[in-house]
Amino acid sequence: MDIGFIGLGSMGALMAANLLAANHKLRIYNRTASKADPLVARGAELMSNSAARSEERRVGKECRSR
């Protein structure tokens, strides 16, 4: 499945890693781009902004604090 994911904090990073491990195609975004580096190294694609998630994805997930 092709998934867009926003928010790579303590919970979001683990959820995104599990999606990659399950062989889903993952596009990710985080305000602090360096937090995406471990997931990009495992095959995720880093989006340039959060709006890019909704352009082509069938499924989207956000993990953010209030």
Predicted model as a PDB file, atoms N, CA, C, CB and O in Angstrom, pLDDT in the B-factor column:
MODEL        1                                                                  
ATOM      1  N   MET A   1       0.839  -1.170   0.000  1.00 82.00           N  
ATOM      2  CA  MET A   1       0.000   0.000   0.000  1.00 82.00           C  
ATOM      3  C   MET A   1       0.891   1.242   0.000  1.00 82.00           C  
ATOM      4  CB  MET A   1      -0.958  -0.007   1.215  1.00 82.00           C  
ATOM      5  O   MET A   1       1.985   1.228   0.565  1.00 82.00           O  
ATOM      6  N   ASP A   2       0.429   2.288  -0.620  1.00 86.00           N  
ATOM      7  CA  ASP A   2       1.147   3.551  -0.717  1.00 86.00           C  
ATOM      8  C   ASP A   2       0.631   4.489   0.365  1.00 86.00           C  
ATOM      9  CB  ASP A   2       0.985   4.186  -2.129  1.00 86.00           C  
ATOM     10  O   ASP A   2      -0.533   4.888   0.338  1.00 86.00           O  
ATOM     11  N   ILE A   3       1.495   4.844   1.324  1.00 88.00           N  
ATOM     12  CA  ILE A   3       1.065   5.581   2.506  1.00 88.00           C  
ATOM     13  C   ILE A   3       1.878   6.859   2.672  1.00 88.00           C  
ATOM     14  CB  ILE A   3       1.190   4.706   3.758  1.00 88.00           C  
ATOM     15  O   ILE A   3       3.096   6.861   2.491  1.00 88.00           O  
ATOM     16  N   GLY A   4       1.191   7.943   3.017  1.00 86.00           N  
ATOM     17  CA  GLY A   4       1.845   9.193   3.403  1.00 86.00           C  
ATOM     18  C   GLY A   4       1.790   9.315   4.909  1.00 86.00           C  
ATOM     19  O   GLY A   4       0.753   9.034   5.509  1.00 86.00           O  
ATOM     20  N   PHE A   5       2.884   9.729   5.540  1.00 88.00           N  
ATOM     21  CA  PHE A   5       2.971   9.763   7.002  1.00 88.00           C  
ATOM     22  C   PHE A   5       3.608  11.073   7.436  1.00 88.00           C  
ATOM     23  CB  PHE A   5       3.783   8.552   7.545  1.00 88.00           C  
ATOM     24  O   PHE A   5       4.691  11.429   6.970  1.00 88.00           O  
ATOM     25  N   ILE A   6       2.932  11.792   8.333  1.00 88.00           N  
ATOM     26  CA  ILE A   6       3.441  13.060   8.855  1.00 88.00           C  
ATOM     27  C   ILE A   6       3.642  12.925  10.353  1.00 88.00           C  
ATOM     28  CB  ILE A   6       2.474  14.237   8.530  1.00 88.00           C  
ATOM     29  O   ILE A   6       2.744  12.477  11.066  1.00 88.00           O  
ATOM     30  N   GLY A   7       4.810  13.308  10.831  1.00 89.00           N  
ATOM     31  CA  GLY A   7       5.098  13.307  12.262  1.00 89.00           C  
ATOM     32  C   GLY A   7       5.945  12.130  12.681  1.00 89.00           C  
ATOM     33  O   GLY A   7       5.456  11.004  12.775  1.00 89.00           O  
ATOM     34  N   LEU A   8       7.215  12.389  12.933  1.00 92.00           N  
ATOM     35  CA  LEU A   8       8.153  11.316  13.273  1.00 92.00           C  
ATOM     36  C   LEU A   8       8.715  11.482  14.682  1.00 92.00           C  
ATOM     37  CB  LEU A   8       9.297  11.275  12.262  1.00 92.00           C  
ATOM     38  O   LEU A   8       9.914  11.328  14.915  1.00 92.00           O  
ATOM     39  N   GLY A   9       7.828  11.797  15.605  1.00 90.00           N  
ATOM     40  CA  GLY A   9       8.230  11.869  17.012  1.00 90.00           C  
ATOM     41  C   GLY A   9       8.397  10.473  17.578  1.00 90.00           C  
ATOM     42  O   GLY A   9       8.588   9.511  16.833  1.00 90.00           O  
ATOM     43  N   SER A  10       8.324  10.364  18.884  1.00 90.00           N  
ATOM     44  CA  SER A  10       8.568   9.060  19.519  1.00 90.00           C  
ATOM     45  C   SER A  10       7.562   8.000  19.078  1.00 90.00           C  
ATOM     46  CB  SER A  10       8.524   9.202  21.033  1.00 90.00           C  
ATOM     47  O   SER A  10       7.940   6.843  18.894  1.00 90.00           O  
ATOM     48  N   MET A  11       6.315   8.356  18.906  1.00 90.00           N  
ATOM     49  CA  MET A  11       5.323   7.381  18.459  1.00 90.00           C  
ATOM     50  C   MET A  11       5.313   7.241  16.937  1.00 90.00           C  
ATOM     51  CB  MET A  11       3.936   7.779  18.953  1.00 90.00           C  
ATOM     52  O   MET A  11       5.280   6.125  16.418  1.00 90.00           O  
ATOM     53  N   GLY A  12       5.340   8.358  16.224  1.00 91.00           N  
ATOM     54  CA  GLY A  12       5.259   8.328  14.767  1.00 91.00           C  
ATOM     55  C   GLY A  12       6.406   7.594  14.100  1.00 91.00           C  
ATOM     56  O   GLY A  12       6.198   6.875  13.123  1.00 91.00           O  
ATOM     57  N   ALA A  13       7.615   7.768  14.616  1.00 94.00           N  
ATOM     58  CA  ALA A  13       8.781   7.104  14.026  1.00 94.00           C  
ATOM     59  C   ALA A  13       8.654   5.586  14.129  1.00 94.00           C  
ATOM     60  CB  ALA A  13      10.075   7.574  14.715  1.00 94.00           C  
ATOM     61  O   ALA A  13       9.008   4.866  13.195  1.00 94.00           O  
ATOM     62  N   LEU A  14       8.153   5.106  15.253  1.00 94.00           N  
ATOM     63  CA  LEU A  14       7.975   3.652  15.432  1.00 94.00           C  
ATOM     64  C   LEU A  14       6.878   3.116  14.522  1.00 94.00           C  
ATOM     65  CB  LEU A  14       7.640   3.326  16.899  1.00 94.00           C  
ATOM     66  O   LEU A  14       7.016   2.039  13.942  1.00 94.00           O  
ATOM     67  N   MET A  15       5.790   3.867  14.400  1.00 93.00           N  
ATOM     68  CA  MET A  15       4.708   3.432  13.518  1.00 93.00           C  
ATOM     69  C   MET A  15       5.174   3.399  12.067  1.00 93.00           C  
ATOM     70  CB  MET A  15       3.489   4.357  13.662  1.00 93.00           C  
ATOM     71  O   MET A  15       4.875   2.453  11.338  1.00 93.00           O  
ATOM     72  N   ALA A  16       5.901   4.423  11.647  1.00 94.00           N  
ATOM     73  CA  ALA A  16       6.405   4.476  10.277  1.00 94.00           C  
ATOM     74  C   ALA A  16       7.393   3.339  10.020  1.00 94.00           C  
ATOM     75  CB  ALA A  16       7.072   5.834  10.001  1.00 94.00           C  
ATOM     76  O   ALA A  16       7.372   2.734   8.949  1.00 94.00           O  
ATOM     77  N   ALA A  17       8.252   3.046  10.984  1.00 97.00           N  
ATOM     78  CA  ALA A  17       9.208   1.948  10.830  1.00 97.00           C  
ATOM     79  C   ALA A  17       8.481   0.611  10.662  1.00 97.00           C  
ATOM     80  CB  ALA A  17      10.157   1.888  12.044  1.00 97.00           C  
ATOM     81  O   ALA A  17       8.905  -0.231   9.870  1.00 97.00           O  
ATOM     82  N   ASN A  18       7.394   0.417  11.402  1.00 96.00           N  
ATOM     83  CA  ASN A  18       6.614  -0.817  11.271  1.00 96.00           C  
ATOM     84  C   ASN A  18       5.961  -0.918   9.900  1.00 96.00           C  
ATOM     85  CB  ASN A  18       5.545  -0.889  12.362  1.00 96.00           C  
ATOM     86  O   ASN A  18       5.872  -2.011   9.339  1.00 96.00           O  
ATOM     87  N   LEU A  19       5.504   0.202   9.353  1.00 94.00           N  
ATOM     88  CA  LEU A  19       4.923   0.186   8.010  1.00 94.00           C  
ATOM     89  C   LEU A  19       5.975  -0.187   6.964  1.00 94.00           C  
ATOM     90  CB  LEU A  19       4.306   1.557   7.676  1.00 94.00           C  
ATOM     91  O   LEU A  19       5.694  -0.949   6.039  1.00 94.00           O  
ATOM     92  N   LEU A  20       7.180   0.349   7.114  1.00 96.00           N  
ATOM     93  CA  LEU A  20       8.270  -0.018   6.197  1.00 96.00           C  
ATOM     94  C   LEU A  20       8.607  -1.494   6.320  1.00 96.00           C  
ATOM     95  CB  LEU A  20       9.523   0.831   6.474  1.00 96.00           C  
ATOM     96  O   LEU A  20       8.828  -2.172   5.317  1.00 96.00           O  
ATOM     97  N   ALA A  21       8.647  -1.988   7.546  1.00 96.00           N  
ATOM     98  CA  ALA A  21       8.972  -3.399   7.771  1.00 96.00           C  
ATOM     99  C   ALA A  21       7.920  -4.321   7.145  1.00 96.00           C  
ATOM    100  CB  ALA A  21       9.089  -3.683   9.276  1.00 96.00           C  
ATOM    101  O   ALA A  21       8.214  -5.463   6.792  1.00 96.00           O  
ATOM    102  N   ALA A  22       6.696  -3.813   7.012  1.00 96.00           N  
ATOM    103  CA  ALA A  22       5.621  -4.595   6.404  1.00 96.00           C  
ATOM    104  C   ALA A  22       5.581  -4.384   4.882  1.00 96.00           C  
ATOM    105  CB  ALA A  22       4.264  -4.213   7.031  1.00 96.00           C  
ATOM    106  O   ALA A  22       4.610  -4.755   4.223  1.00 96.00           O  
ATOM    107  N   ASN A  23       6.634  -3.793   4.341  1.00 95.00           N  
ATOM    108  CA  ASN A  23       6.816  -3.600   2.899  1.00 95.00           C  
ATOM    109  C   ASN A  23       5.805  -2.653   2.242  1.00 95.00           C  
ATOM    110  CB  ASN A  23       6.744  -4.922   2.221  1.00 95.00           C  
ATOM    111  O   ASN A  23       5.444  -2.829   1.078  1.00 95.00           O  
ATOM    112  N   HIS A  24       5.355  -1.653   2.996  1.00 93.00           N  
ATOM    113  CA  HIS A  24       4.513  -0.627   2.406  1.00 93.00           C  
ATOM    114  C   HIS A  24       5.394   0.465   1.808  1.00 93.00           C  
ATOM    115  CB  HIS A  24       3.541  -0.038   3.456  1.00 93.00           C  
ATOM    116  O   HIS A  24       6.474   0.747   2.328  1.00 93.00           O  
ATOM    117  N   LYS A  25       4.938   1.076   0.722  1.00 92.00           N  
ATOM    118  CA  LYS A  25       5.630   2.231   0.154  1.00 92.00           C  
ATOM    119  C   LYS A  25       5.268   3.424   1.030  1.00 92.00           C  
ATOM    120  CB  LYS A  25       5.233   2.476  -1.367  1.00 92.00           C  
ATOM    121  O   LYS A  25       4.087   3.704   1.236  1.00 92.00           O  
ATOM    122  N   LEU A  26       6.272   4.128   1.548  1.00 92.00           N  
ATOM    123  CA  LEU A  26       6.027   5.164   2.540  1.00 92.00           C  
ATOM    124  C   LEU A  26       6.664   6.480   2.128  1.00 92.00           C  
ATOM    125  CB  LEU A  26       6.553   4.731   3.899  1.00 92.00           C  
ATOM    126  O   LEU A  26       7.853   6.537   1.811  1.00 92.00           O  
ATOM    127  N   ARG A  27       5.857   7.543   2.135  1.00 91.00           N  
ATOM    128  CA  ARG A  27       6.350   8.904   1.944  1.00 91.00           C  
ATOM    129  C   ARG A  27       6.150   9.613   3.267  1.00 91.00           C  
ATOM    130  CB  ARG A  27       5.610   9.652   0.758  1.00 91.00           C  
ATOM    131  O   ARG A  27       5.059   9.574   3.837  1.00 91.00           O  
ATOM    132  N   ILE A  28       7.200  10.262   3.764  1.00 92.00           N  
ATOM    133  CA  ILE A  28       7.168  10.816   5.112  1.00 92.00           C  
ATOM    134  C   ILE A  28       7.501  12.302   5.109  1.00 92.00           C  
ATOM    135  CB  ILE A  28       8.138  10.066   6.013  1.00 92.00           C  
ATOM    136  O   ILE A  28       8.153  12.819   4.202  1.00 92.00           O  
ATOM    137  N   TYR A  29       7.024  12.977   6.170  1.00 92.00           N  
ATOM    138  CA  TYR A  29       7.348  14.384   6.382  1.00 92.00           C  
ATOM    139  C   TYR A  29       7.467  14.630   7.872  1.00 92.00           C  
ATOM    140  CB  TYR A  29       6.277  15.317   5.748  1.00 92.00           C  
ATOM    141  O   TYR A  29       6.712  14.069   8.665  1.00 92.00           O  
ATOM    142  N   ASN A  30       8.417  15.470   8.250  1.00 92.00           N  
ATOM    143  CA  ASN A  30       8.571  15.921   9.620  1.00 92.00           C  
ATOM    144  C   ASN A  30       9.175  17.317   9.584  1.00 92.00           C  
ATOM    145  CB  ASN A  30       9.456  14.938  10.450  1.00 92.00           C  
ATOM    146  O   ASN A  30      10.020  17.609   8.737  1.00 92.00           O  
ATOM    147  N   ARG A  31       8.742  18.188  10.506  1.00 90.00           N  
ATOM    148  CA  ARG A  31       9.303  19.547  10.542  1.00 90.00           C  
ATOM    149  C   ARG A  31      10.819  19.525  10.634  1.00 90.00           C  
ATOM    150  CB  ARG A  31       8.728  20.329  11.722  1.00 90.00           C  
ATOM    151  O   ARG A  31      11.498  20.302   9.962  1.00 90.00           O  
ATOM    152  N   THR A  32      11.352  18.634  11.468  1.00 93.00           N  
ATOM    153  CA  THR A  32      12.800  18.467  11.586  1.00 93.00           C  
ATOM    154  C   THR A  32      13.190  17.322  10.653  1.00 93.00           C  
ATOM    155  CB  THR A  32      13.242  18.176  13.086  1.00 93.00           C  
ATOM    156  O   THR A  32      13.081  16.147  11.003  1.00 93.00           O  
ATOM    157  N   ALA A  33      13.644  17.691   9.466  1.00 92.00           N  
ATOM    158  CA  ALA A  33      13.888  16.697   8.413  1.00 92.00           C  
ATOM    159  C   ALA A  33      14.894  15.620   8.829  1.00 92.00           C  
ATOM    160  CB  ALA A  33      14.384  17.391   7.160  1.00 92.00           C  
ATOM    161  O   ALA A  33      14.800  14.481   8.370  1.00 92.00           O  
ATOM    162  N   SER A  34      15.846  15.962   9.685  1.00 95.00           N  
ATOM    163  CA  SER A  34      16.869  14.982  10.073  1.00 95.00           C  
ATOM    164  C   SER A  34      16.268  13.782  10.810  1.00 95.00           C  
ATOM    165  CB  SER A  34      17.923  15.648  10.954  1.00 95.00           C  
ATOM    166  O   SER A  34      16.868  12.707  10.815  1.00 95.00           O  
ATOM    167  N   LYS A  35      15.098  13.945  11.430  1.00 94.00           N  
ATOM    168  CA  LYS A  35      14.454  12.803  12.096  1.00 94.00           C  
ATOM    169  C   LYS A  35      14.003  11.753  11.087  1.00 94.00           C  
ATOM    170  CB  LYS A  35      13.253  13.274  12.925  1.00 94.00           C  
ATOM    171  O   LYS A  35      13.751  10.605  11.455  1.00 94.00           O  
ATOM    172  N   ALA A  36      13.902  12.138   9.825  1.00 96.00           N  
ATOM    173  CA  ALA A  36      13.487  11.200   8.784  1.00 96.00           C  
ATOM    174  C   ALA A  36      14.647  10.361   8.264  1.00 96.00           C  
ATOM    175  CB  ALA A  36      12.848  11.951   7.638  1.00 96.00           C  
ATOM    176  O   ALA A  36      14.416   9.347   7.607  1.00 96.00           O  
ATOM    177  N   ASP A  37      15.874  10.751   8.536  1.00 97.00           N  
ATOM    178  CA  ASP A  37      17.047  10.087   7.967  1.00 97.00           C  
ATOM    179  C   ASP A  37      17.068   8.568   8.148  1.00 97.00           C  
ATOM    180  CB  ASP A  37      18.275  10.663   8.575  1.00 97.00           C  
ATOM    181  O   ASP A  37      17.331   7.859   7.177  1.00 97.00           O  
ATOM    182  N   PRO A  38      16.802   8.030   9.357  1.00 96.00           N  
ATOM    183  CA  PRO A  38      16.835   6.568   9.500  1.00 96.00           C  
ATOM    184  C   PRO A  38      15.791   5.858   8.633  1.00 96.00           C  
ATOM    185  CB  PRO A  38      16.619   6.191  10.954  1.00 96.00           C  
ATOM    186  O   PRO A  38      16.037   4.762   8.130  1.00 96.00           O  
ATOM    187  N   LEU A  39      14.637   6.484   8.464  1.00 97.00           N  
ATOM    188  CA  LEU A  39      13.587   5.870   7.652  1.00 97.00           C  
ATOM    189  C   LEU A  39      13.896   5.991   6.164  1.00 97.00           C  
ATOM    190  CB  LEU A  39      12.233   6.512   7.960  1.00 97.00           C  
ATOM    191  O   LEU A  39      13.608   5.077   5.392  1.00 97.00           O  
ATOM    192  N   VAL A  40      14.473   7.105   5.765  1.00 97.00           N  
ATOM    193  CA  VAL A  40      14.889   7.279   4.366  1.00 97.00           C  
ATOM    194  C   VAL A  40      15.956   6.237   4.023  1.00 97.00           C  
ATOM    195  CB  VAL A  40      15.433   8.727   4.118  1.00 97.00           C  
ATOM    196  O   VAL A  40      15.952   5.676   2.927  1.00 97.00           O  
ATOM    197  N   ALA A  41      16.862   5.983   4.958  1.00 97.00           N  
ATOM    198  CA  ALA A  41      17.902   4.969   4.735  1.00 97.00           C  
ATOM    199  C   ALA A  41      17.302   3.579   4.550  1.00 97.00           C  
ATOM    200  CB  ALA A  41      18.889   4.954   5.907  1.00 97.00           C  
ATOM    201  O   ALA A  41      17.917   2.714   3.925  1.00 97.00           O  
ATOM    202  N   ARG A  42      16.106   3.361   5.091  1.00 96.00           N  
ATOM    203  CA  ARG A  42      15.433   2.068   4.965  1.00 96.00           C  
ATOM    204  C   ARG A  42      14.458   2.022   3.796  1.00 96.00           C  
ATOM    205  CB  ARG A  42      14.700   1.746   6.242  1.00 96.00           C  
ATOM    206  O   ARG A  42      13.802   1.004   3.579  1.00 96.00           O  
ATOM    207  N   GLY A  43      14.355   3.127   3.031  1.00 97.00           N  
ATOM    208  CA  GLY A  43      13.534   3.081   1.828  1.00 97.00           C  
ATOM    209  C   GLY A  43      12.374   4.051   1.756  1.00 97.00           C  
ATOM    210  O   GLY A  43      11.702   4.114   0.727  1.00 97.00           O  
ATOM    211  N   ALA A  44      12.113   4.807   2.804  1.00 96.00           N  
ATOM    212  CA  ALA A  44      11.033   5.793   2.764  1.00 96.00           C  
ATOM    213  C   ALA A  44      11.453   6.973   1.891  1.00 96.00           C  
ATOM    214  CB  ALA A  44      10.667   6.274   4.198  1.00 96.00           C  
ATOM    215  O   ALA A  44      12.641   7.252   1.731  1.00 96.00           O  
ATOM    216  N   GLU A  45      10.467   7.653   1.335  1.00 94.00           N  
ATOM    217  CA  GLU A  45      10.727   8.847   0.527  1.00 94.00           C  
ATOM    218  C   GLU A  45      10.344  10.070   1.349  1.00 94.00           C  
ATOM    219  CB  GLU A  45       9.933   8.807  -0.828  1.00 94.00           C  
ATOM    220  O   GLU A  45       9.236  10.134   1.883  1.00 94.00           O  
ATOM    221  N   LEU A  46      11.246  11.040   1.456  1.00 94.00           N  
ATOM    222  CA  LEU A  46      11.011  12.249   2.229  1.00 94.00           C  
ATOM    223  C   LEU A  46      10.247  13.264   1.381  1.00 94.00           C  
ATOM    224  CB  LEU A  46      12.345  12.847   2.727  1.00 94.00           C  
ATOM    225  O   LEU A  46      10.687  13.611   0.285  1.00 94.00           O  
ATOM    226  N   MET A  47       9.105  13.742   1.880  1.00 91.00           N  
ATOM    227  CA  MET A  47       8.323  14.763   1.195  1.00 91.00           C  
ATOM    228  C   MET A  47       8.872  16.140   1.543  1.00 91.00           C  
ATOM    229  CB  MET A  47       6.824  14.659   1.572  1.00 91.00           C  
ATOM    230  O   MET A  47       9.389  16.345   2.641  1.00 91.00           O  
ATOM    231  N   SER A  48       8.764  17.071   0.625  1.00 86.00           N  
ATOM    232  CA  SER A  48       9.281  18.416   0.857  1.00 86.00           C  
ATOM    233  C   SER A  48       8.367  19.247   1.747  1.00 86.00           C  
ATOM    234  CB  SER A  48       9.483  19.123  -0.459  1.00 86.00           C  
ATOM    235  O   SER A  48       8.818  20.203   2.378  1.00 86.00           O  
ATOM    236  N   ASN A  49       7.092  18.892   1.802  1.00 81.00           N  
ATOM    237  CA  ASN A  49       6.157  19.593   2.678  1.00 81.00           C  
ATOM    238  C   ASN A  49       4.988  18.671   3.009  1.00 81.00           C  
ATOM    239  CB  ASN A  49       5.652  20.907   2.017  1.00 81.00           C  
ATOM    240  O   ASN A  49       4.801  17.633   2.374  1.00 81.00           O  
ATOM    241  N   SER A  50       4.207  19.063   4.009  1.00 72.00           N  
ATOM    242  CA  SER A  50       3.123  18.187   4.457  1.00 72.00           C  
ATOM    243  C   SER A  50       1.980  18.108   3.451  1.00 72.00           C  
ATOM    244  CB  SER A  50       2.590  18.666   5.788  1.00 72.00           C  
ATOM    245  O   SER A  50       1.242  17.123   3.452  1.00 72.00           O  
ATOM    246  N   ALA A  51       1.814  19.096   2.607  1.00 68.00           N  
ATOM    247  CA  ALA A  51       0.739  19.062   1.615  1.00 68.00           C  
ATOM    248  C   ALA A  51       0.971  17.994   0.561  1.00 68.00           C  
ATOM    249  CB  ALA A  51       0.599  20.415   0.949  1.00 68.00           C  
ATOM    250  O   ALA A  51       0.013  17.505  -0.038  1.00 68.00           O  
ATOM    251  N   ALA A  52       2.209  17.624   0.322  1.00 61.00           N  
ATOM    252  CA  ALA A  52       2.529  16.613  -0.684  1.00 61.00           C  
ATOM    253  C   ALA A  52       1.909  15.265  -0.348  1.00 61.00           C  
ATOM    254  CB  ALA A  52       4.035  16.468  -0.821  1.00 61.00           C  
ATOM    255  O   ALA A  52       1.685  14.445  -1.238  1.00 61.00           O  
ATOM    256  N   ARG A  53       1.632  15.030   0.924  1.00 54.00           N  
ATOM    257  CA  ARG A  53       1.057  13.751   1.336  1.00 54.00           C  
ATOM    258  C   ARG A  53      -0.276  13.489   0.652  1.00 54.00           C  
ATOM    259  CB  ARG A  53       0.878  13.715   2.845  1.00 54.00           C  
ATOM    260  O   ARG A  53      -0.541  12.363   0.233  1.00 54.00           O  
ATOM    261  N   SER A  54      -1.105  14.491   0.535  1.00 55.00           N  
ATOM    262  CA  SER A  54      -2.450  14.267   0.034  1.00 55.00           C  
ATOM    263  C   SER A  54      -2.548  14.259  -1.486  1.00 55.00           C  
ATOM    264  CB  SER A  54      -3.359  15.307   0.578  1.00 55.00           C  
ATOM    265  O   SER A  54      -3.604  13.934  -2.028  1.00 55.00           O  
ATOM    266  N   GLU A  55      -1.487  14.604  -2.175  1.00 57.00           N  
ATOM    267  CA  GLU A  55      -1.546  14.694  -3.625  1.00 57.00           C  
ATOM    268  C   GLU A  55      -1.777  13.355  -4.305  1.00 57.00           C  
ATOM    269  CB  GLU A  55      -0.288  15.298  -4.140  1.00 57.00           C  
ATOM    270  O   GLU A  55      -2.557  13.281  -5.255  1.00 57.00           O  
ATOM    271  N   GLU A  56      -1.125  12.300  -3.849  1.00 56.00           N  
ATOM    272  CA  GLU A  56      -1.191  11.026  -4.559  1.00 56.00           C  
ATOM    273  C   GLU A  56      -1.477   9.828  -3.660  1.00 56.00           C  
ATOM    274  CB  GLU A  56       0.089  10.797  -5.283  1.00 56.00           C  
ATOM    275  O   GLU A  56      -1.710   8.731  -4.167  1.00 56.00           O  
ATOM    276  N   ARG A  57      -1.466  10.003  -2.360  1.00 52.00           N  
ATOM    277  CA  ARG A  57      -1.587   8.872  -1.444  1.00 52.00           C  
ATOM    278  C   ARG A  57      -3.025   8.417  -1.302  1.00 52.00           C  
ATOM    279  CB  ARG A  57      -1.028   9.234  -0.084  1.00 52.00           C  
ATOM    280  O   ARG A  57      -3.949   9.230  -1.344  1.00 52.00           O  
ATOM    281  N   ARG A  58      -3.212   7.136  -1.136  1.00 59.00           N  
ATOM    282  CA  ARG A  58      -4.531   6.589  -0.829  1.00 59.00           C  
ATOM    283  C   ARG A  58      -4.778   6.638   0.674  1.00 59.00           C  
ATOM    284  CB  ARG A  58      -4.660   5.140  -1.351  1.00 59.00           C  
ATOM    285  O   ARG A  58      -5.917   6.793   1.115  1.00 59.00           O  
ATOM    286  N   VAL A  59      -3.720   6.507   1.454  1.00 56.00           N  
ATOM    287  CA  VAL A  59      -3.842   6.486   2.914  1.00 56.00           C  
ATOM    288  C   VAL A  59      -2.900   7.525   3.487  1.00 56.00           C  
ATOM    289  CB  VAL A  59      -3.530   5.070   3.496  1.00 56.00           C  
ATOM    290  O   VAL A  59      -1.767   7.667   3.025  1.00 56.00           O  
ATOM    291  N   GLY A  60      -3.358   8.245   4.483  1.00 60.00           N  
ATOM    292  CA  GLY A  60      -2.508   9.225   5.158  1.00 60.00           C  
ATOM    293  C   GLY A  60      -2.636   9.074   6.659  1.00 60.00           C  
ATOM    294  O   GLY A  60      -3.694   8.697   7.163  1.00 60.00           O  
ATOM    295  N   LYS A  61      -1.558   9.370   7.376  1.00 59.00           N  
ATOM    296  CA  LYS A  61      -1.544   9.275   8.833  1.00 59.00           C  
ATOM    297  C   LYS A  61      -0.731  10.430   9.375  1.00 59.00           C  
ATOM    298  CB  LYS A  61      -0.966   7.910   9.314  1.00 59.00           C  
ATOM    299  O   LYS A  61       0.363  10.712   8.885  1.00 59.00           O  
ATOM    300  N   GLU A  62      -1.266  11.104  10.394  1.00 59.00           N  
ATOM    301  CA  GLU A  62      -0.529  12.165  11.069  1.00 59.00           C  
ATOM    302  C   GLU A  62      -0.367  11.795  12.527  1.00 59.00           C  
ATOM    303  CB  GLU A  62      -1.244  13.529  10.923  1.00 59.00           C  
ATOM    304  O   GLU A  62      -1.305  11.316  13.163  1.00 59.00           O  
ATOM    305  N   CYS A  63       0.829  12.019  13.057  1.00 63.00           N  
ATOM    306  CA  CYS A  63       1.105  11.867  14.487  1.00 63.00           C  
ATOM    307  C   CYS A  63       1.709  13.170  14.951  1.00 63.00           C  
ATOM    308  CB  CYS A  63       2.063  10.647  14.786  1.00 63.00           C  
ATOM    309  O   CYS A  63       2.866  13.465  14.652  1.00 63.00           O  
ATOM    310  N   ARG A  64       0.931  13.957  15.685  1.00 63.00           N  
ATOM    311  CA  ARG A  64       1.458  15.229  16.148  1.00 63.00           C  
ATOM    312  C   ARG A  64       0.900  15.560  17.516  1.00 63.00           C  
ATOM    313  CB  ARG A  64       1.134  16.343  15.156  1.00 63.00           C  
ATOM    314  O   ARG A  64      -0.165  15.086  17.910  1.00 63.00           O  
ATOM    315  N   SER A  65       1.635  16.371  18.215  1.00 65.00           N  
ATOM    316  CA  SER A  65       1.166  16.816  19.521  1.00 65.00           C  
ATOM    317  C   SER A  65       0.168  17.953  19.323  1.00 65.00           C  
ATOM    318  CB  SER A  65       2.355  17.266  20.421  1.00 65.00           C  
ATOM    319  O   SER A  65       0.053  18.514  18.234  1.00 65.00           O  
ATOM    320  N   ARG A  66      -0.522  18.271  20.355  1.00 59.00           N  
ATOM    321  CA  ARG A  66      -1.554  19.314  20.246  1.00 59.00           C  
ATOM    322  C   ARG A  66      -0.982  20.566  19.811  1.00 59.00           C  
ATOM    323  CB  ARG A  66      -2.265  19.527  21.520  1.00 59.00           C  
ATOM    324  O   ARG A  66      -1.700  21.555  19.664  1.00 59.00           O  
TER     325      ARG A  66                                                      
ENDMDL                                                                          
END                                                                             
